[in-house]
Amino acid sequence: MSTSWEPLPSIYRSKQEFLASLPPWRRLLQKLNWHPTIDTSVQQYELEQRMLQMSKEDEQMKKEDERLRKLDERFDELSSKLSAILSSSGTS
């Protein structure tokens, strides 16, 4: 059993996951020695992760919007060419 204090591994995403990894006696000690700063830092981490995810989704949506706009322009161009062909073939 290690008694050294090691930093929280990056695999833990929340306080609940961290507590679940502790032995039962350590979980009890953790409940008795509750610190709101731990909860605050976990909430801050979750918020930062959510903000990163939202910014990535926003970038993807902008790229998709640009792609769809270009595709729409291309369809308009092809539609006008098709209309010109049909109108010229209809008169001849």
PyMOL Python script that loads the backbone (N, CA, C, O; Angstrom):
from pymol import cmd

cmd.read_pdbstr("""\
ATOM      1  N   MET A   1       0.844  -1.171   0.000  1.00  0.00           N
ATOM      2  CA  MET A   1       0.000   0.000   0.000  1.00  0.00           C
ATOM      3  C   MET A   1       0.894   1.241   0.000  1.00  0.00           C
ATOM      4  O   MET A   1       1.814   1.360   0.809  1.00  0.00           O
ATOM      5  N   SER A   2       0.612   2.145  -0.905  1.00  0.00           N
ATOM      6  CA  SER A   2       1.404   3.360  -1.047  1.00  0.00           C
ATOM      7  C   SER A   2       0.823   4.460  -0.170  1.00  0.00           C
ATOM      8  O   SER A   2      -0.390   4.664  -0.130  1.00  0.00           O
ATOM      9  N   THR A   3       1.694   5.157   0.524  1.00  0.00           N
ATOM     10  CA  THR A   3       1.247   6.267   1.366  1.00  0.00           C
ATOM     11  C   THR A   3       1.631   7.603   0.757  1.00  0.00           C
ATOM     12  O   THR A   3       1.312   8.649   1.321  1.00  0.00           O
ATOM     13  N   SER A   4       2.313   7.591  -0.388  1.00  0.00           N
ATOM     14  CA  SER A   4       2.702   8.851  -1.016  1.00  0.00           C
ATOM     15  C   SER A   4       1.486   9.475  -1.709  1.00  0.00           C
ATOM     16  O   SER A   4       0.605   8.770  -2.201  1.00  0.00           O
ATOM     17  N   TRP A   5       1.461  10.773  -1.736  1.00  0.00           N
ATOM     18  CA  TRP A   5       0.369  11.487  -2.395  1.00  0.00           C
ATOM     19  C   TRP A   5       0.726  11.661  -3.861  1.00  0.00           C
ATOM     20  O   TRP A   5       1.710  12.321  -4.195  1.00  0.00           O
ATOM     21  N   GLU A   6      -0.056  11.083  -4.708  1.00  0.00           N
ATOM     22  CA  GLU A   6       0.176  11.170  -6.138  1.00  0.00           C
ATOM     23  C   GLU A   6      -0.921  12.023  -6.749  1.00  0.00           C
ATOM     24  O   GLU A   6      -2.040  12.049  -6.237  1.00  0.00           O
ATOM     25  N   PRO A   7      -0.615  12.725  -7.840  1.00  0.00           N
ATOM     26  CA  PRO A   7      -1.660  13.538  -8.468  1.00  0.00           C
ATOM     27  C   PRO A   7      -2.757  12.644  -9.048  1.00  0.00           C
ATOM     28  O   PRO A   7      -2.540  11.467  -9.337  1.00  0.00           O
ATOM     29  N   LEU A   8      -3.912  13.225  -9.204  1.00  0.00           N
ATOM     30  CA  LEU A   8      -5.058  12.507  -9.744  1.00  0.00           C
ATOM     31  C   LEU A   8      -4.767  12.077 -11.177  1.00  0.00           C
ATOM     32  O   LEU A   8      -4.481  12.932 -12.016  1.00  0.00           O
ATOM     33  N   PRO A   9      -4.829  10.786 -11.487  1.00  0.00           N
ATOM     34  CA  PRO A   9      -4.560  10.339 -12.861  1.00  0.00           C
ATOM     35  C   PRO A   9      -5.553  10.947 -13.845  1.00  0.00           C
ATOM     36  O   PRO A   9      -6.691  11.250 -13.488  1.00  0.00           O
ATOM     37  N   SER A  10      -5.114  11.118 -15.074  1.00  0.00           N
ATOM     38  CA  SER A  10      -5.958  11.761 -16.074  1.00  0.00           C
ATOM     39  C   SER A  10      -7.145  10.892 -16.474  1.00  0.00           C
ATOM     40  O   SER A  10      -8.072  11.380 -17.121  1.00  0.00           O
ATOM     41  N   ILE A  11      -7.134   9.600 -16.099  1.00  0.00           N
ATOM     42  CA  ILE A  11      -8.253   8.743 -16.497  1.00  0.00           C
ATOM     43  C   ILE A  11      -9.518   9.069 -15.718  1.00  0.00           C
ATOM     44  O   ILE A  11     -10.617   8.717 -16.146  1.00  0.00           O
ATOM     45  N   TYR A  12      -9.374   9.744 -14.566  1.00  0.00           N
ATOM     46  CA  TYR A  12     -10.553  10.080 -13.768  1.00  0.00           C
ATOM     47  C   TYR A  12     -11.185  11.352 -14.319  1.00  0.00           C
ATOM     48  O   TYR A  12     -10.536  12.395 -14.397  1.00  0.00           O
ATOM     49  N   ARG A  13     -12.438  11.259 -14.696  1.00  0.00           N
ATOM     50  CA  ARG A  13     -13.139  12.402 -15.259  1.00  0.00           C
ATOM     51  C   ARG A  13     -14.040  13.076 -14.231  1.00  0.00           C
ATOM     52  O   ARG A  13     -14.452  14.216 -14.444  1.00  0.00           O
ATOM     53  N   SER A  14     -14.351  12.426 -13.149  1.00  0.00           N
ATOM     54  CA  SER A  14     -15.230  13.028 -12.154  1.00  0.00           C
ATOM     55  C   SER A  14     -14.850  12.532 -10.767  1.00  0.00           C
ATOM     56  O   SER A  14     -14.090  11.576 -10.610  1.00  0.00           O
ATOM     57  N   LYS A  15     -15.395  13.204  -9.775  1.00  0.00           N
ATOM     58  CA  LYS A  15     -15.121  12.831  -8.387  1.00  0.00           C
ATOM     59  C   LYS A  15     -15.689  11.446  -8.096  1.00  0.00           C
ATOM     60  O   LYS A  15     -15.084  10.678  -7.349  1.00  0.00           O
ATOM     61  N   GLN A  16     -16.849  11.115  -8.679  1.00  0.00           N
ATOM     62  CA  GLN A  16     -17.464   9.817  -8.441  1.00  0.00           C
ATOM     63  C   GLN A  16     -16.570   8.677  -8.936  1.00  0.00           C
ATOM     64  O   GLN A  16     -16.447   7.649  -8.271  1.00  0.00           O
ATOM     65  N   GLU A  17     -15.956   8.857 -10.086  1.00  0.00           N
ATOM     66  CA  GLU A  17     -15.052   7.822 -10.602  1.00  0.00           C
ATOM     67  C   GLU A  17     -13.829   7.671  -9.709  1.00  0.00           C
ATOM     68  O   GLU A  17     -13.347   6.562  -9.479  1.00  0.00           O
ATOM     69  N   PHE A  18     -13.334   8.799  -9.211  1.00  0.00           N
ATOM     70  CA  PHE A  18     -12.183   8.755  -8.318  1.00  0.00           C
ATOM     71  C   PHE A  18     -12.542   8.017  -7.028  1.00  0.00           C
ATOM     72  O   PHE A  18     -11.795   7.150  -6.573  1.00  0.00           O
ATOM     73  N   LEU A  19     -13.684   8.366  -6.448  1.00  0.00           N
ATOM     74  CA  LEU A  19     -14.101   7.720  -5.201  1.00  0.00           C
ATOM     75  C   LEU A  19     -14.367   6.233  -5.404  1.00  0.00           C
ATOM     76  O   LEU A  19     -14.089   5.428  -4.515  1.00  0.00           O
ATOM     77  N   ALA A  20     -14.897   5.863  -6.556  1.00  0.00           N
ATOM     78  CA  ALA A  20     -15.167   4.458  -6.830  1.00  0.00           C
ATOM     79  C   ALA A  20     -13.877   3.642  -6.898  1.00  0.00           C
ATOM     80  O   ALA A  20     -13.892   2.435  -6.654  1.00  0.00           O
ATOM     81  N   SER A  21     -12.771   4.289  -7.226  1.00  0.00           N
ATOM     82  CA  SER A  21     -11.502   3.567  -7.322  1.00  0.00           C
ATOM     83  C   SER A  21     -10.837   3.364  -5.959  1.00  0.00           C
ATOM     84  O   SER A  21      -9.887   2.589  -5.840  1.00  0.00           O
ATOM     85  N   LEU A  22     -11.331   4.053  -4.937  1.00  0.00           N
ATOM     86  CA  LEU A  22     -10.723   3.940  -3.607  1.00  0.00           C
ATOM     87  C   LEU A  22     -11.245   2.721  -2.857  1.00  0.00           C
ATOM     88  O   LEU A  22     -12.362   2.272  -3.110  1.00  0.00           O
ATOM     89  N   PRO A  23     -10.453   2.184  -1.941  1.00  0.00           N
ATOM     90  CA  PRO A  23     -10.957   1.114  -1.074  1.00  0.00           C
ATOM     91  C   PRO A  23     -12.064   1.666  -0.165  1.00  0.00           C
ATOM     92  O   PRO A  23     -12.130   2.874   0.062  1.00  0.00           O
ATOM     93  N   PRO A  24     -12.930   0.789   0.354  1.00  0.00           N
ATOM     94  CA  PRO A  24     -14.068   1.263   1.161  1.00  0.00           C
ATOM     95  C   PRO A  24     -13.673   2.149   2.334  1.00  0.00           C
ATOM     96  O   PRO A  24     -14.344   3.148   2.594  1.00  0.00           O
ATOM     97  N   TRP A  25     -12.608   1.814   3.047  1.00  0.00           N
ATOM     98  CA  TRP A  25     -12.227   2.628   4.197  1.00  0.00           C
ATOM     99  C   TRP A  25     -11.768   4.017   3.776  1.00  0.00           C
ATOM    100  O   TRP A  25     -11.965   4.984   4.511  1.00  0.00           O
ATOM    101  N   ARG A  26     -11.155   4.125   2.593  1.00  0.00           N
ATOM    102  CA  ARG A  26     -10.733   5.434   2.095  1.00  0.00           C
ATOM    103  C   ARG A  26     -11.941   6.268   1.659  1.00  0.00           C
ATOM    104  O   ARG A  26     -11.953   7.489   1.813  1.00  0.00           O
ATOM    105  N   ARG A  27     -12.960   5.586   1.109  1.00  0.00           N
ATOM    106  CA  ARG A  27     -14.178   6.309   0.736  1.00  0.00           C
ATOM    107  C   ARG A  27     -14.855   6.905   1.953  1.00  0.00           C
ATOM    108  O   ARG A  27     -15.359   8.027   1.907  1.00  0.00           O
ATOM    109  N   LEU A  28     -14.864   6.144   3.056  1.00  0.00           N
ATOM    110  CA  LEU A  28     -15.449   6.649   4.289  1.00  0.00           C
ATOM    111  C   LEU A  28     -14.663   7.853   4.804  1.00  0.00           C
ATOM    112  O   LEU A  28     -15.250   8.856   5.211  1.00  0.00           O
ATOM    113  N   LEU A  29     -13.340   7.749   4.785  1.00  0.00           N
ATOM    114  CA  LEU A  29     -12.517   8.892   5.205  1.00  0.00           C
ATOM    115  C   LEU A  29     -12.752  10.102   4.303  1.00  0.00           C
ATOM    116  O   LEU A  29     -12.785  11.240   4.771  1.00  0.00           O
ATOM    117  N   GLN A  30     -12.914   9.845   3.026  1.00  0.00           N
ATOM    118  CA  GLN A  30     -13.161  10.940   2.088  1.00  0.00           C
ATOM    119  C   GLN A  30     -14.482  11.631   2.406  1.00  0.00           C
ATOM    120  O   GLN A  30     -14.570  12.857   2.338  1.00  0.00           O
ATOM    121  N   LYS A  31     -15.518  10.851   2.755  1.00  0.00           N
ATOM    122  CA  LYS A  31     -16.806  11.452   3.111  1.00  0.00           C
ATOM    123  C   LYS A  31     -16.694  12.287   4.376  1.00  0.00           C
ATOM    124  O   LYS A  31     -17.310  13.348   4.484  1.00  0.00           O
ATOM    125  N   LEU A  32     -15.904  11.804   5.339  1.00  0.00           N
ATOM    126  CA  LEU A  32     -15.737  12.544   6.583  1.00  0.00           C
ATOM    127  C   LEU A  32     -14.883  13.793   6.400  1.00  0.00           C
ATOM    128  O   LEU A  32     -15.040  14.772   7.130  1.00  0.00           O
ATOM    129  N   ASN A  33     -13.993  13.757   5.439  1.00  0.00           N
ATOM    130  CA  ASN A  33     -13.078  14.869   5.208  1.00  0.00           C
ATOM    131  C   ASN A  33     -13.404  15.553   3.878  1.00  0.00           C
ATOM    132  O   ASN A  33     -12.524  15.751   3.040  1.00  0.00           O
ATOM    133  N   TRP A  34     -14.649  15.902   3.697  1.00  0.00           N
ATOM    134  CA  TRP A  34     -15.123  16.478   2.440  1.00  0.00           C
ATOM    135  C   TRP A  34     -14.600  17.900   2.269  1.00  0.00           C
ATOM    136  O   TRP A  34     -14.646  18.697   3.206  1.00  0.00           O
ATOM    137  N   HIS A  35     -14.108  18.217   1.088  1.00  0.00           N
ATOM    138  CA  HIS A  35     -13.615  19.549   0.775  1.00  0.00           C
ATOM    139  C   HIS A  35     -14.353  20.076  -0.451  1.00  0.00           C
ATOM    140  O   HIS A  35     -14.281  19.470  -1.520  1.00  0.00           O
ATOM    141  N   PRO A  36     -15.056  21.186  -0.312  1.00  0.00           N
ATOM    142  CA  PRO A  36     -15.788  21.727  -1.466  1.00  0.00           C
ATOM    143  C   PRO A  36     -14.875  22.154  -2.600  1.00  0.00           C
ATOM    144  O   PRO A  36     -15.325  22.245  -3.742  1.00  0.00           O
ATOM    145  N   THR A  37     -13.598  22.421  -2.320  1.00  0.00           N
ATOM    146  CA  THR A  37     -12.698  22.837  -3.393  1.00  0.00           C
ATOM    147  C   THR A  37     -12.488  21.716  -4.403  1.00  0.00           C
ATOM    148  O   THR A  37     -12.279  21.987  -5.586  1.00  0.00           O
ATOM    149  N   ILE A  38     -12.538  20.471  -3.962  1.00  0.00           N
ATOM    150  CA  ILE A  38     -12.396  19.350  -4.885  1.00  0.00           C
ATOM    151  C   ILE A  38     -13.580  19.336  -5.832  1.00  0.00           C
ATOM    152  O   ILE A  38     -13.413  19.184  -7.042  1.00  0.00           O
ATOM    153  N   ASP A  39     -14.789  19.495  -5.276  1.00  0.00           N
ATOM    154  CA  ASP A  39     -15.982  19.528  -6.114  1.00  0.00           C
ATOM    155  C   ASP A  39     -15.919  20.683  -7.105  1.00  0.00           C
ATOM    156  O   ASP A  39     -16.297  20.523  -8.265  1.00  0.00           O
ATOM    157  N   THR A  40     -15.454  21.826  -6.667  1.00  0.00           N
ATOM    158  CA  THR A  40     -15.361  22.993  -7.536  1.00  0.00           C
ATOM    159  C   THR A  40     -14.377  22.750  -8.672  1.00  0.00           C
ATOM    160  O   THR A  40     -14.650  23.107  -9.818  1.00  0.00           O
ATOM    161  N   SER A  41     -13.239  22.149  -8.362  1.00  0.00           N
ATOM    162  CA  SER A  41     -12.249  21.907  -9.413  1.00  0.00           C
ATOM    163  C   SER A  41     -12.753  20.852 -10.402  1.00  0.00           C
ATOM    164  O   SER A  41     -12.482  20.953 -11.599  1.00  0.00           O
ATOM    165  N   VAL A  42     -13.479  19.848  -9.920  1.00  0.00           N
ATOM    166  CA  VAL A  42     -14.049  18.845 -10.820  1.00  0.00           C
ATOM    167  C   VAL A  42     -15.114  19.491 -11.706  1.00  0.00           C
ATOM    168  O   VAL A  42     -15.178  19.203 -12.901  1.00  0.00           O
ATOM    169  N   GLN A  43     -15.947  20.355 -11.138  1.00  0.00           N
ATOM    170  CA  GLN A  43     -16.965  21.039 -11.926  1.00  0.00           C
ATOM    171  C   GLN A  43     -16.324  21.962 -12.951  1.00  0.00           C
ATOM    172  O   GLN A  43     -16.803  22.065 -14.081  1.00  0.00           O
ATOM    173  N   GLN A  44     -15.250  22.630 -12.566  1.00  0.00           N
ATOM    174  CA  GLN A  44     -14.554  23.503 -13.494  1.00  0.00           C
ATOM    175  C   GLN A  44     -13.968  22.689 -14.648  1.00  0.00           C
ATOM    176  O   GLN A  44     -14.042  23.107 -15.804  1.00  0.00           O
ATOM    177  N   TYR A  45     -13.390  21.536 -14.338  1.00  0.00           N
ATOM    178  CA  TYR A  45     -12.839  20.663 -15.379  1.00  0.00           C
ATOM    179  C   TYR A  45     -13.936  20.202 -16.330  1.00  0.00           C
ATOM    180  O   TYR A  45     -13.751  20.216 -17.547  1.00  0.00           O
ATOM    181  N   GLU A  46     -15.084  19.791 -15.779  1.00  0.00           N
ATOM    182  CA  GLU A  46     -16.203  19.349 -16.618  1.00  0.00           C
ATOM    183  C   GLU A  46     -16.692  20.485 -17.508  1.00  0.00           C
ATOM    184  O   GLU A  46     -17.002  20.264 -18.679  1.00  0.00           O
ATOM    185  N   LEU A  47     -16.765  21.689 -16.968  1.00  0.00           N
ATOM    186  CA  LEU A  47     -17.200  22.841 -17.746  1.00  0.00           C
ATOM    187  C   LEU A  47     -16.218  23.143 -18.876  1.00  0.00           C
ATOM    188  O   LEU A  47     -16.630  23.430 -20.000  1.00  0.00           O
ATOM    189  N   GLU A  48     -14.928  23.080 -18.580  1.00  0.00           N
ATOM    190  CA  GLU A  48     -13.917  23.315 -19.612  1.00  0.00           C
ATOM    191  C   GLU A  48     -14.020  22.271 -20.722  1.00  0.00           C
ATOM    192  O   GLU A  48     -13.898  22.597 -21.902  1.00  0.00           O
ATOM    193  N   GLN A  49     -14.245  21.015 -20.337  1.00  0.00           N
ATOM    194  CA  GLN A  49     -14.374  19.950 -21.341  1.00  0.00           C
ATOM    195  C   GLN A  49     -15.611  20.173 -22.204  1.00  0.00           C
ATOM    196  O   GLN A  49     -15.571  19.973 -23.418  1.00  0.00           O
ATOM    197  N   ARG A  50     -16.715  20.588 -21.573  1.00  0.00           N
ATOM    198  CA  ARG A  50     -17.938  20.875 -22.329  1.00  0.00           C
ATOM    199  C   ARG A  50     -17.730  22.033 -23.294  1.00  0.00           C
ATOM    200  O   ARG A  50     -18.205  21.996 -24.430  1.00  0.00           O
ATOM    201  N   MET A  51     -17.015  23.067 -22.835  1.00  0.00           N
ATOM    202  CA  MET A  51     -16.748  24.228 -23.692  1.00  0.00           C
ATOM    203  C   MET A  51     -15.875  23.834 -24.883  1.00  0.00           C
ATOM    204  O   MET A  51     -16.114  24.282 -26.004  1.00  0.00           O
ATOM    205  N   LEU A  52     -14.868  23.002 -24.642  1.00  0.00           N
ATOM    206  CA  LEU A  52     -14.026  22.521 -25.749  1.00  0.00           C
ATOM    207  C   LEU A  52     -14.850  21.730 -26.763  1.00  0.00           C
ATOM    208  O   LEU A  52     -14.713  21.914 -27.973  1.00  0.00           O
ATOM    209  N   GLN A  53     -15.710  20.846 -26.249  1.00  0.00           N
ATOM    210  CA  GLN A  53     -16.554  20.040 -27.128  1.00  0.00           C
ATOM    211  C   GLN A  53     -17.484  20.931 -27.943  1.00  0.00           C
ATOM    212  O   GLN A  53     -17.677  20.704 -29.138  1.00  0.00           O
ATOM    213  N   MET A  54     -18.056  21.935 -27.303  1.00  0.00           N
ATOM    214  CA  MET A  54     -18.966  22.838 -28.009  1.00  0.00           C
ATOM    215  C   MET A  54     -18.238  23.640 -29.079  1.00  0.00           C
ATOM    216  O   MET A  54     -18.790  23.869 -30.155  1.00  0.00           O
ATOM    217  N   SER A  55     -17.015  24.069 -28.807  1.00  0.00           N
ATOM    218  CA  SER A  55     -16.263  24.819 -29.806  1.00  0.00           C
ATOM    219  C   SER A  55     -15.889  23.930 -30.994  1.00  0.00           C
ATOM    220  O   SER A  55     -15.894  24.382 -32.139  1.00  0.00           O
ATOM    221  N   LYS A  56     -15.563  22.660 -30.714  1.00  0.00           N
ATOM    222  CA  LYS A  56     -15.273  21.730 -31.809  1.00  0.00           C
ATOM    223  C   LYS A  56     -16.511  21.501 -32.662  1.00  0.00           C
ATOM    224  O   LYS A  56     -16.433  21.481 -33.890  1.00  0.00           O
ATOM    225  N   GLU A  57     -17.655  21.327 -32.006  1.00  0.00           N
ATOM    226  CA  GLU A  57     -18.899  21.144 -32.747  1.00  0.00           C
ATOM    227  C   GLU A  57     -19.240  22.381 -33.557  1.00  0.00           C
ATOM    228  O   GLU A  57     -19.745  22.270 -34.674  1.00  0.00           O
ATOM    229  N   ASP A  58     -18.970  23.563 -33.006  1.00  0.00           N
ATOM    230  CA  ASP A  58     -19.237  24.808 -33.720  1.00  0.00           C
ATOM    231  C   ASP A  58     -18.374  24.909 -34.974  1.00  0.00           C
ATOM    232  O   ASP A  58     -18.858  25.308 -36.033  1.00  0.00           O
ATOM    233  N   GLU A  59     -17.100  24.547 -34.856  1.00  0.00           N
ATOM    234  CA  GLU A  59     -16.204  24.559 -36.012  1.00  0.00           C
ATOM    235  C   GLU A  59     -16.677  23.574 -37.078  1.00  0.00           C
ATOM    236  O   GLU A  59     -16.660  23.885 -38.269  1.00  0.00           O
ATOM    237  N   GLN A  60     -17.096  22.396 -36.649  1.00  0.00           N
ATOM    238  CA  GLN A  60     -17.591  21.398 -37.601  1.00  0.00           C
ATOM    239  C   GLN A  60     -18.843  21.903 -38.300  1.00  0.00           C
ATOM    240  O   GLN A  60     -19.011  21.690 -39.501  1.00  0.00           O
ATOM    241  N   MET A  61     -19.723  22.568 -37.564  1.00  0.00           N
ATOM    242  CA  MET A  61     -20.943  23.097 -38.162  1.00  0.00           C
ATOM    243  C   MET A  61     -20.625  24.197 -39.172  1.00  0.00           C
ATOM    244  O   MET A  61     -21.280  24.286 -40.210  1.00  0.00           O
ATOM    245  N   LYS A  62     -19.624  25.042 -38.882  1.00  0.00           N
ATOM    246  CA  LYS A  62     -19.233  26.081 -39.823  1.00  0.00           C
ATOM    247  C   LYS A  62     -18.671  25.469 -41.099  1.00  0.00           C
ATOM    248  O   LYS A  62     -18.983  25.928 -42.198  1.00  0.00           O
ATOM    249  N   LYS A  63     -17.847  24.440 -40.961  1.00  0.00           N
ATOM    250  CA  LYS A  63     -17.287  23.765 -42.138  1.00  0.00           C
ATOM    251  C   LYS A  63     -18.395  23.116 -42.966  1.00  0.00           C
ATOM    252  O   LYS A  63     -18.391  23.194 -44.194  1.00  0.00           O
ATOM    253  N   GLU A  64     -19.337  22.480 -42.285  1.00  0.00           N
ATOM    254  CA  GLU A  64     -20.445  21.833 -42.985  1.00  0.00           C
ATOM    255  C   GLU A  64     -21.320  22.879 -43.675  1.00  0.00           C
ATOM    256  O   GLU A  64     -21.793  22.652 -44.788  1.00  0.00           O
ATOM    257  N   ASP A  65     -21.534  24.006 -43.032  1.00  0.00           N
ATOM    258  CA  ASP A  65     -22.332  25.088 -43.621  1.00  0.00           C
ATOM    259  C   ASP A  65     -21.654  25.621 -44.879  1.00  0.00           C
ATOM    260  O   ASP A  65     -22.313  25.860 -45.890  1.00  0.00           O
ATOM    261  N   GLU A  66     -20.342  25.807 -44.814  1.00  0.00           N
ATOM    262  CA  GLU A  66     -19.586  26.282 -45.981  1.00  0.00           C
ATOM    263  C   GLU A  66     -19.658  25.259 -47.125  1.00  0.00           C
ATOM    264  O   GLU A  66     -19.838  25.631 -48.284  1.00  0.00           O
ATOM    265  N   ARG A  67     -19.518  23.992 -46.793  1.00  0.00           N
ATOM    266  CA  ARG A  67     -19.598  22.953 -47.819  1.00  0.00           C
ATOM    267  C   ARG A  67     -20.978  22.938 -48.472  1.00  0.00           C
ATOM    268  O   ARG A  67     -21.086  22.814 -49.692  1.00  0.00           O
ATOM    269  N   LEU A  68     -22.022  23.061 -47.675  1.00  0.00           N
ATOM    270  CA  LEU A  68     -23.377  23.068 -48.212  1.00  0.00           C
ATOM    271  C   LEU A  68     -23.648  24.315 -49.055  1.00  0.00           C
ATOM    272  O   LEU A  68     -24.359  24.249 -50.058  1.00  0.00           O
ATOM    273  N   ARG A  69     -23.081  25.449 -48.645  1.00  0.00           N
ATOM    274  CA  ARG A  69     -23.251  26.679 -49.424  1.00  0.00           C
ATOM    275  C   ARG A  69     -22.608  26.527 -50.805  1.00  0.00           C
ATOM    276  O   ARG A  69     -23.198  26.925 -51.810  1.00  0.00           O
ATOM    277  N   LYS A  70     -21.400  25.953 -50.856  1.00  0.00           N
ATOM    278  CA  LYS A  70     -20.728  25.738 -52.135  1.00  0.00           C
ATOM    279  C   LYS A  70     -21.508  24.746 -53.002  1.00  0.00           C
ATOM    280  O   LYS A  70     -21.622  24.917 -54.216  1.00  0.00           O
ATOM    281  N   LEU A  71     -22.035  23.719 -52.361  1.00  0.00           N
ATOM    282  CA  LEU A  71     -22.823  22.732 -53.092  1.00  0.00           C
ATOM    283  C   LEU A  71     -24.092  23.361 -53.646  1.00  0.00           C
ATOM    284  O   LEU A  71     -24.497  23.049 -54.765  1.00  0.00           O
ATOM    285  N   ASP A  72     -24.715  24.231 -52.889  1.00  0.00           N
ATOM    286  CA  ASP A  72     -25.919  24.931 -53.331  1.00  0.00           C
ATOM    287  C   ASP A  72     -25.613  25.825 -54.530  1.00  0.00           C
ATOM    288  O   ASP A  72     -26.397  25.888 -55.476  1.00  0.00           O
ATOM    289  N   GLU A  73     -24.466  26.520 -54.489  1.00  0.00           N
ATOM    290  CA  GLU A  73     -24.057  27.352 -55.623  1.00  0.00           C
ATOM    291  C   GLU A  73     -23.840  26.501 -56.872  1.00  0.00           C
ATOM    292  O   GLU A  73     -24.214  26.891 -57.978  1.00  0.00           O
ATOM    293  N   ARG A  74     -23.243  25.358 -56.680  1.00  0.00           N
ATOM    294  CA  ARG A  74     -22.998  24.464 -57.820  1.00  0.00           C
ATOM    295  C   ARG A  74     -24.311  23.947 -58.404  1.00  0.00           C
ATOM    296  O   ARG A  74     -24.466  23.884 -59.623  1.00  0.00           O
ATOM    297  N   PHE A  75     -25.252  23.580 -57.542  1.00  0.00           N
ATOM    298  CA  PHE A  75     -26.560  23.131 -58.023  1.00  0.00           C
ATOM    299  C   PHE A  75     -27.290  24.250 -58.766  1.00  0.00           C
ATOM    300  O   PHE A  75     -27.932  23.994 -59.784  1.00  0.00           O
ATOM    301  N   ASP A  76     -27.201  25.477 -58.275  1.00  0.00           N
ATOM    302  CA  ASP A  76     -27.831  26.607 -58.968  1.00  0.00           C
ATOM    303  C   ASP A  76     -27.213  26.797 -60.351  1.00  0.00           C
ATOM    304  O   ASP A  76     -27.920  27.044 -61.328  1.00  0.00           O
ATOM    305  N   GLU A  77     -25.893  26.680 -60.422  1.00  0.00           N
ATOM    306  CA  GLU A  77     -25.196  26.817 -61.710  1.00  0.00           C
ATOM    307  C   GLU A  77     -25.626  25.713 -62.681  1.00  0.00           C
ATOM    308  O   GLU A  77     -25.913  25.978 -63.848  1.00  0.00           O
ATOM    309  N   LEU A  78     -25.666  24.480 -62.186  1.00  0.00           N
ATOM    310  CA  LEU A  78     -26.080  23.367 -63.052  1.00  0.00           C
ATOM    311  C   LEU A  78     -27.543  23.489 -63.450  1.00  0.00           C
ATOM    312  O   LEU A  78     -27.907  23.152 -64.577  1.00  0.00           O
ATOM    313  N   SER A  79     -28.367  23.955 -62.563  1.00  0.00           N
ATOM    314  CA  SER A  79     -29.784  24.139 -62.865  1.00  0.00           C
ATOM    315  C   SER A  79     -29.977  25.193 -63.947  1.00  0.00           C
ATOM    316  O   SER A  79     -30.794  25.010 -64.850  1.00  0.00           O
ATOM    317  N   SER A  80     -29.235  26.295 -63.865  1.00  0.00           N
ATOM    318  CA  SER A  80     -29.354  27.335 -64.891  1.00  0.00           C
ATOM    319  C   SER A  80     -28.850  26.819 -66.245  1.00  0.00           C
ATOM    320  O   SER A  80     -29.431  27.143 -67.281  1.00  0.00           O
ATOM    321  N   LYS A  81     -27.773  26.018 -66.245  1.00  0.00           N
ATOM    322  CA  LYS A  81     -27.278  25.434 -67.498  1.00  0.00           C
ATOM    323  C   LYS A  81     -28.305  24.474 -68.083  1.00  0.00           C
ATOM    324  O   LYS A  81     -28.532  24.464 -69.293  1.00  0.00           O
ATOM    325  N   LEU A  82     -28.925  23.669 -67.231  1.00  0.00           N
ATOM    326  CA  LEU A  82     -29.940  22.729 -67.686  1.00  0.00           C
ATOM    327  C   LEU A  82     -31.151  23.466 -68.238  1.00  0.00           C
ATOM    328  O   LEU A  82     -31.717  23.063 -69.254  1.00  0.00           O
ATOM    329  N   SER A  83     -31.544  24.529 -67.582  1.00  0.00           N
ATOM    330  CA  SER A  83     -32.683  25.337 -68.078  1.00  0.00           C
ATOM    331  C   SER A  83     -32.352  25.932 -69.432  1.00  0.00           C
ATOM    332  O   SER A  83     -33.202  25.947 -70.323  1.00  0.00           O
ATOM    333  N   ALA A  84     -31.123  26.427 -69.606  1.00  0.00           N
ATOM    334  CA  ALA A  84     -30.707  27.012 -70.884  1.00  0.00           C
ATOM    335  C   ALA A  84     -30.716  25.944 -71.973  1.00  0.00           C
ATOM    336  O   ALA A  84     -31.140  26.221 -73.094  1.00  0.00           O
ATOM    337  N   ILE A  85     -30.264  24.746 -71.675  1.00  0.00           N
ATOM    338  CA  ILE A  85     -30.254  23.648 -72.656  1.00  0.00           C
ATOM    339  C   ILE A  85     -31.675  23.269 -73.027  1.00  0.00           C
ATOM    340  O   ILE A  85     -31.986  23.096 -74.205  1.00  0.00           O
ATOM    341  N   LEU A  86     -32.539  23.140 -72.032  1.00  0.00           N
ATOM    342  CA  LEU A  86     -33.934  22.762 -72.299  1.00  0.00           C
ATOM    343  C   LEU A  86     -34.669  23.830 -73.085  1.00  0.00           C
ATOM    344  O   LEU A  86     -35.456  23.511 -73.977  1.00  0.00           O
ATOM    345  N   SER A  87     -34.424  25.101 -72.766  1.00  0.00           N
ATOM    346  CA  SER A  87     -35.121  26.158 -73.505  1.00  0.00           C
ATOM    347  C   SER A  87     -34.601  26.265 -74.934  1.00  0.00           C
ATOM    348  O   SER A  87     -35.371  26.578 -75.843  1.00  0.00           O
ATOM    349  N   SER A  88     -33.305  26.010 -75.153  1.00  0.00           N
ATOM    350  CA  SER A  88     -32.761  26.068 -76.521  1.00  0.00           C
ATOM    351  C   SER A  88     -33.194  24.850 -77.320  1.00  0.00           C
ATOM    352  O   SER A  88     -33.402  24.963 -78.528  1.00  0.00           O
ATOM    353  N   SER A  89     -33.334  23.717 -76.705  1.00  0.00           N
ATOM    354  CA  SER A  89     -33.771  22.510 -77.425  1.00  0.00           C
ATOM    355  C   SER A  89     -35.276  22.556 -77.669  1.00  0.00           C
ATOM    356  O   SER A  89     -35.756  21.942 -78.622  1.00  0.00           O
ATOM    357  N   GLY A  90     -36.009  23.246 -76.858  1.00  0.00           N
ATOM    358  CA  GLY A  90     -37.457  23.365 -77.036  1.00  0.00           C
ATOM    359  C   GLY A  90     -37.827  24.276 -78.169  1.00  0.00           C
ATOM    360  O   GLY A  90     -38.882  24.093 -78.776  1.00  0.00           O
ATOM    361  N   THR A  91     -36.998  25.261 -78.483  1.00  0.00           N
ATOM    362  CA  THR A  91     -37.270  26.206 -79.570  1.00  0.00           C
ATOM    363  C   THR A  91     -36.783  25.681 -80.908  1.00  0.00           C
ATOM    364  O   THR A  91     -37.263  26.142 -81.945  1.00  0.00           O
ATOM    365  N   SER A  92     -35.842  24.729 -80.932  1.00  0.00           N
ATOM    366  CA  SER A  92     -35.345  24.253 -82.216  1.00  0.00           C
ATOM    367  C   SER A  92     -36.103  23.096 -82.763  1.00  0.00           C
ATOM    368  O   SER A  92     -35.781  22.602 -83.843  1.00  0.00           O
TER     369      SER A  92
END
""", "prot")
cmd.dss("prot")
cmd.show_as("cartoon", "prot")
cmd.util.cbc("prot")
cmd.orient("prot")
